[in-house]
Structure formats: C-alpha cells, structure tokens
Amino acid sequence: MTSIRIPLQLTQKGISRDDKLKKSIDAVINLIITTERFSTPADPQFGFVFNNLRFEMFNENEGVVYDSGDTDFMNNIQNIYDKKISGSSKSINTFAAELKSAIEKYETRLENIAVAMTYIREERQIYITVKGTISDTKEDYVYNQTIRVWN
C-alpha cells in the first residue's frame, strides 16, 4: 500500500507517493500540529488550535494561555483559554485532548490514539507524544514533536 506524500509533490506520473506508512502518518500529524485552525479555506476546522494562540500571553505558573481580548475569531472554540498546556488526552480540559480530536478526525489510519503534552519550564519547550495503533497492520505507533514556547 502506498500513501500520498506530504507535502504534495507532482511528478510526471502524477502525485508522488510514499511506501513507508509510518512516514506518511508522521507527515499528516506534523501538518495537523503546524497548521492553524481556520487557515485552510477548504476545511476551516483542519489544524491544531494551539497555533492560533502563538501571540497570546502564556502563564507559566498556571500552565494556561491568557486571552488578549482581540480574539473574535476564537469565539466558536469553547473554553479555549481554560485548557491546560501540560496534560494528556484523557482529560478534556487540555490541549492534548484538542490535538487527539483533530488526529482522530483527519488521520483515520490510526486507532486507540493517546496524546500527551508536557511543558518543561526550564527548557521553554512543549513535548508532544502521540501514541496509537496503525489500523491496517496493528503495529504500535509513536510520534514525537517539540514546540518552542513563544514567551
């Protein structure tokens, strides 16, 4: 089985494909994490809402993002400023749960998805770990990414 390569690459034979399933899934998850919500006209819900908050103030003690007041476009995302940065997708009041929801919607080749986000204050980094099972092969899947805190 081959998957479409992301980012899309056109060749003389059409859209470029990738034989490595894990690499293809990694690319989709990376695309979800790095894309702001509401930035894709074809599907405004695509992406991870955390990137929409990159210019907001970050409270390191509480582990939340403050509302700057100029966030009209965020009104349809309920309680976004109450979500914790560190946490797992088991808790609905975390950004990890938001990311899990996006991955479940857009990366259907994974099942039993669990997401953890850990903020390390001294490093000013957020570590993201996505775990799951590849649906077709039943292999364990792990994806790791780091986000630098913008403060």
QUIURWO-V558495 format. One record per residue. N is the residue number from 1. PHI is phi in whole degrees, 0 to 359 (* if undefined). D_LAST is the distance of its C-alpha to the last C-alpha in Angstrom with 2 decimals. Layout:
<<N & PHI & D_LAST> <N & PHI & D_LAST>>
//
This chain:
<<1 & * & 43.02> <2 & 243 & 40.68> <3 & 239 & 37.48> <4 & 294 & 36.10> <5 & 283 & 33.73> <6 & 240 & 30.21> <7 & 292 & 29.22> <8 & 301 & 32.67> <9 & 229 & 35.01> <10 & 266 & 38.43> <11 & 238 & 41.36> <12 & 295 & 45.06> <13 & 268 & 45.58> <14 & 118 & 42.93> <15 & 287 & 39.46> <16 & 293 & 38.46> <17 & 238 & 38.46> <18 & 232 & 37.23> <19 & 281 & 39.46> <20 & 272 & 36.71> <21 & 298 & 35.75> <22 & 299 & 32.75> <23 & 298 & 31.30> <24 & 294 & 31.85> <25 & 295 & 30.20> <26 & 305 & 27.19> <27 & 296 & 26.90> <28 & 293 & 27.11> <29 & 295 & 24.46> <30 & 299 & 22.09> <31 & 296 & 22.98> <32 & 299 & 22.34> <33 & 295 & 18.85> <34 & 269 & 17.81> <35 & 263 & 19.64> <36 & 290 & 18.33> <37 & 295 & 20.85> <38 & 71 & 23.20> <39 & 260 & 22.81> <40 & 247 & 26.08> <41 & 303 & 29.13> <42 & 293 & 31.50> <43 & 209 & 29.61> <44 & 301 & 26.77> <45 & 279 & 26.03> <46 & 293 & 25.34> <47 & 116 & 21.83> <48 & 240 & 19.03> <49 & 299 & 17.52> <50 & 303 & 14.09> <51 & 290 & 13.54> <52 & 291 & 14.58> <53 & 260 & 11.54> <54 & 295 & 8.93> <55 & 258 & 8.70> <56 & 275 & 8.85> <57 & 282 & 7.22> <58 & 246 & 6.64> <59 & 265 & 9.25> <60 & 291 & 9.36> <61 & 289 & 12.98> <62 & 273 & 14.28> <63 & 71 & 12.49> <64 & 229 & 12.41> <65 & 253 & 10.75> <66 & 278 & 12.00> <67 & 276 & 14.44> <68 & 281 & 13.92> <69 & 98 & 17.67> <70 & 255 & 18.03> <71 & 228 & 18.42> <72 & 303 & 22.17> <73 & 290 & 22.01> <74 & 266 & 20.43> <75 & 301 & 23.42> <76 & 273 & 25.31> <77 & 252 & 22.81> <78 & 292 & 23.87> <79 & 56 & 21.61> <80 & 297 & 18.44> <81 & 274 & 16.32> <82 & 260 & 18.35> <83 & 280 & 17.62> <84 & 275 & 16.21> <85 & 283 & 13.81> <86 & 273 & 15.99> <87 & 155 & 19.64> <88 & 243 & 22.52> <89 & 287 & 24.26> <90 & 290 & 27.02> <91 & 262 & 25.11> <92 & 287 & 24.95> <93 & 264 & 22.04> <94 & 227 & 19.44> <95 & 291 & 17.66> <96 & 299 & 19.93> <97 & 293 & 22.89> <98 & 297 & 21.64> <99 & 294 & 21.35> <100 & 302 & 24.74> <101 & 300 & 26.29> <102 & 294 & 25.23> <103 & 294 & 26.54> <104 & 300 & 29.74> <105 & 286 & 30.32> <106 & 254 & 29.74> <107 & 239 & 30.61> <108 & 282 & 34.04> <109 & 280 & 35.06> <110 & 250 & 33.19> <111 & 224 & 34.37> <112 & 52 & 33.47> <113 & 281 & 29.75> <114 & 225 & 27.31> <115 & 235 & 23.51> <116 & 232 & 21.24> <117 & 235 & 17.45> <118 & 232 & 16.20> <119 & 264 & 12.77> <120 & 254 & 13.12> <121 & 301 & 10.94> <122 & 296 & 12.39> <123 & 269 & 11.82> <124 & 56 & 8.30> <125 & 228 & 10.48> <126 & 246 & 12.25> <127 & 261 & 15.95> <128 & 248 & 18.17> <129 & 232 & 21.92> <130 & 246 & 24.53> <131 & 237 & 28.09> <132 & 183 & 31.25> <133 & 232 & 34.72> <134 & 287 & 35.86> <135 & 303 & 38.42> <136 & 289 & 41.07> <137 & 259 & 41.21> <138 & 63 & 40.04> <139 & 282 & 37.97> <140 & 292 & 34.89> <141 & 231 & 31.66> <142 & 222 & 28.28> <143 & 229 & 25.18> <144 & 233 & 21.98> <145 & 210 & 18.69> <146 & 238 & 15.25> <147 & 240 & 11.96> <148 & 282 & 8.97> <149 & 286 & 5.77> <150 & 276 & 3.83> <151 & 287 & 0.00>>
//
